[in-house]
Amino acid sequence: MSATVNTPVIRLENVTKRFGREVALDGVSFEVPRGVVFALLGENGAGKTTAIRALLGLGHPDAGKLEVLGLDSRRDGLKIRERAGCMFEKPTLYEWMTVDEIGWYTAGFYGDGFLERYRIMAAQRACGKLGVWGQTASCLRAASVSGRLVSRLSMTSIMLT
């Protein structure tokens, strides 16, 4: 299915996901139309992360149908991740990784050309704010920078999709 003007950007139909006996998603259905700012809110354990992972093709539900931008989440996960970005409240970056290694690791979730775009934007948006450039910037470890810079690096990744 290809996206049209009337195709919702996100569609879940009767999505169910269980982890053992724990039900994370129980017949969840909703649509998000084009042009809408959307936030997925809920208590811890409500299934928000499970739904987002499934929408991005990073996990599969036990039942139901998921589409993003008219693409099937089960079949077209990479295509979806190339076009849609997601940033969680607390970005997960491995503290032992350098800025450059974070880009290399993240590139595995996206298509060709991502890493080069990441390096350029990371230097401009994140490292430039610290006044470090080139080799120095690529050697910075996530553990050695502020939470704000970690957020900037995460935002850099999703802006490139």
Backbone torsions as a table, in degrees:
resi	resn	phi	psi	omega
1	MET	NA	134.1	176.9
2	SER	-106.8	152.3	-176.9
3	ALA	-72.5	138.8	172.9
4	THR	-122.0	176.9	-179.5
5	VAL	-58.9	-34.3	-177.6
6	ASN	-91.2	-4.5	179.5
7	THR	-73.7	128.4	176.2
8	PRO	-61.8	150.4	177.7
9	VAL	-74.7	-27.6	176.0
10	ILE	-134.7	135.2	176.9
11	ARG	-143.0	124.7	172.0
12	LEU	-120.2	132.8	178.2
13	GLU	-127.6	111.9	175.9
14	ASN	49.3	48.6	-177.0
15	VAL	-82.2	128.3	178.2
16	THR	-128.1	136.8	176.1
17	LYS	-143.4	128.1	177.3
18	ARG	-119.3	147.0	170.6
19	PHE	-120.2	95.8	-173.2
20	GLY	66.2	-124.5	178.5
21	ARG	-87.0	-13.0	-178.1
22	GLU	-80.2	126.5	178.1
23	VAL	-96.8	113.3	-179.6
24	ALA	-86.7	-40.4	177.9
25	LEU	-131.5	129.6	-174.9
26	ASP	-124.7	85.6	177.8
27	GLY	65.4	39.6	-177.0
28	VAL	-74.1	131.5	177.0
29	SER	-137.9	130.3	170.0
30	PHE	-167.1	162.8	176.8
31	GLU	-130.7	147.8	174.5
32	VAL	-120.9	114.4	-179.6
33	PRO	-74.3	162.1	176.6
34	ARG	-59.8	147.6	174.0
35	GLY	80.7	9.3	-177.7
36	VAL	-107.6	135.8	171.3
37	VAL	-82.5	126.0	-171.5
38	PHE	-124.5	134.7	174.9
39	ALA	-127.5	136.9	177.7
40	LEU	-104.0	108.0	-174.2
41	LEU	-117.5	150.9	177.0
42	GLY	169.8	170.8	179.9
43	GLU	-67.7	162.5	172.2
44	ASN	-57.0	135.1	179.6
45	GLY	83.2	6.0	-178.0
46	ALA	-78.4	-12.4	178.0
47	GLY	105.6	9.1	-178.5
48	LYS	-60.8	-51.7	-178.6
49	THR	-64.3	-40.2	178.3
50	THR	-60.8	-43.1	179.4
51	ALA	-64.9	-44.1	-178.8
52	ILE	-65.6	-44.2	177.8
53	ARG	-58.9	-42.4	179.1
54	ALA	-66.0	-42.1	178.5
55	LEU	-60.7	-36.3	-179.1
56	LEU	-85.0	1.1	179.8
57	GLY	76.1	20.0	-179.6
58	LEU	-95.8	-4.2	176.9
59	GLY	-162.1	151.4	-176.2
60	HIS	-115.6	137.4	177.3
61	PRO	-73.2	163.7	175.8
62	ASP	-76.5	-28.5	-179.7
63	ALA	-154.8	159.3	175.6
64	GLY	104.5	178.4	-176.0
65	LYS	-128.4	136.5	178.0
66	LEU	-130.4	135.4	176.0
67	GLU	-136.2	143.5	173.8
68	VAL	-131.7	124.4	179.7
69	LEU	55.7	34.4	179.5
70	GLY	78.5	4.7	-179.2
71	LEU	-103.9	142.7	179.0
72	ASP	-75.4	122.6	-176.2
73	SER	-63.8	-32.0	180.0
74	ARG	-70.3	-40.7	-172.6
75	ARG	-93.5	-33.2	-169.3
76	ASP	-116.2	34.9	-176.9
77	GLY	-55.1	-45.9	-178.5
78	LEU	-64.4	-43.4	178.2
79	LYS	-60.8	-39.5	178.8
80	ILE	-65.3	-46.5	-178.3
81	ARG	-66.2	-25.1	175.1
82	GLU	-71.0	-21.5	-174.7
83	ARG	-113.7	-17.4	-175.2
84	ALA	-124.8	139.5	178.5
85	GLY	-113.2	155.7	179.6
86	CYS	-147.0	132.3	176.3
87	MET	-130.9	125.0	-179.9
88	PHE	-83.2	164.4	-177.5
89	GLU	-55.8	-43.1	178.5
90	LYS	-116.6	97.2	-178.6
91	PRO	-58.7	137.9	178.7
92	THR	-99.5	105.4	173.6
93	LEU	-124.6	134.0	179.4
94	TYR	-68.6	121.4	-173.7
95	GLU	-61.4	-27.6	-178.7
96	TRP	-78.9	-12.2	-178.9
97	MET	-80.7	148.6	172.8
98	THR	-84.4	168.8	176.6
99	VAL	-54.9	-43.7	-179.4
100	ASP	-66.9	-40.9	179.2
101	GLU	-65.7	-34.1	176.4
102	ILE	-61.0	-43.6	177.6
103	GLY	-62.7	-43.3	179.1
104	TRP	-61.8	-45.7	179.9
105	TYR	-62.9	-46.6	-178.5
106	THR	-64.8	-33.4	-177.8
107	ALA	-57.7	-26.6	178.7
108	GLY	-63.7	-19.1	-179.7
109	PHE	-92.2	-8.1	-174.6
110	TYR	-124.8	-178.0	-175.6
111	GLY	-88.9	-171.1	-179.1
112	ASP	-59.8	145.9	176.0
113	GLY	86.0	-7.8	-176.7
114	PHE	-62.8	-46.3	-173.5
115	LEU	-60.2	-44.4	179.9
116	GLU	-64.4	-42.6	177.7
117	ARG	-63.6	-39.4	178.5
118	TYR	-61.0	-47.6	-177.6
119	ARG	-59.8	-41.8	179.6
120	ILE	-65.4	-49.1	-176.8
121	MET	-70.4	-35.9	178.2
122	ALA	-60.9	-41.6	178.6
123	ALA	-63.8	-40.7	-177.6
124	GLN	-74.7	-50.7	-171.6
125	ARG	-84.2	-40.8	-171.7
126	ALA	-100.3	-63.2	-173.9
127	CYS	-67.4	-33.9	178.4
128	GLY	-59.8	-30.7	178.4
129	LYS	-67.9	-23.9	177.9
130	LEU	-90.4	-8.9	-177.5
131	GLY	77.2	23.5	177.2
132	VAL	-117.8	144.2	-175.2
133	TRP	-140.2	168.4	172.5
134	GLY	57.2	-133.6	-175.8
135	GLN	-58.8	-38.5	-179.8
136	THR	-60.5	-44.7	-178.7
137	ALA	-64.1	-42.8	-176.6
138	SER	-69.1	-20.2	-178.8
139	CYS	-92.5	-8.7	178.3
140	LEU	-60.8	134.8	176.7
141	ARG	-94.6	145.5	-179.5
142	ALA	-56.1	-34.9	-179.4
143	ALA	-66.4	-20.9	-174.4
144	SER	-94.9	2.5	-177.8
145	VAL	-117.4	166.4	-177.1
146	SER	-72.7	162.3	174.9
147	GLY	-59.4	-32.6	178.9
148	ARG	-64.7	-41.5	179.1
149	LEU	-68.8	-37.7	175.7
150	VAL	-58.7	-42.9	177.1
151	SER	-62.8	-39.6	178.0
152	ARG	-63.3	-40.3	178.5
153	LEU	-64.6	-41.4	177.4
154	SER	-64.6	-43.4	178.7
155	MET	-63.9	-37.8	177.2
156	THR	-57.2	-44.3	-179.3
157	SER	-60.9	-44.4	-176.5
158	ILE	-77.2	-24.5	178.2
159	MET	-69.8	-20.8	-177.4
160	LEU	-84.1	-7.9	-177.7
161	THR	-79.5	NA	NA
